[in-house]
Amino acid sequence: MPAPARPRSLETKFRILYLGSDLELVKALRKVLPKPDYRLVTCSDRGTAGLFLKSTIPYDLLLVDLEWRDGDGLKLARLAHSKQDRKQMPIALLAATELSDEMRRRSRRAGVTDWITKTPDMAEVAQAIKKVINKGDE
């Protein structure tokens, strides 16, 4: 049987590393971020997250859930921002509510470049993620 005339590309255009444990969020994002364009890599434990960030695997966005592990997310954002090969990677902080000015300052010092508020409509969150990723192309 001959191969199809136009092979389908399975290459991912954008790789997102999500540090958090919100399974409903992950499920919803996987529905609204189309494959194969977006690959959502999830990590819910600090040790593995550190290994992912220290690796040479390229990510187009680090998405950190603020509610995850009592602030471990900001520590890992700081780690990612300290790595030379990750300096230009956007880091978005995902929160259930609007952040205070103090929390924005703290997260900015940790290397966070963008803030996304969780909404019941995950399509809005996905749009915000796409906007952060595409900001680098402007």
Secondary structure as UniProt FT lines:
FT   STRAND          14..19
FT   HELIX           23..32
FT   TURN            35..37
FT   STRAND          38..43
FT   HELIX           46..54
FT   STRAND          61..65
FT   TURN            66..67
FT   HELIX           68..71
FT   HELIX           72..82
FT   HELIX           84..86
FT   TURN            87..88
FT   STRAND          91..95
FT   HELIX           101..109
FT   TURN            110..111
FT   STRAND          114..117
FT   HELIX           122..135
FT   TURN            136..137
//
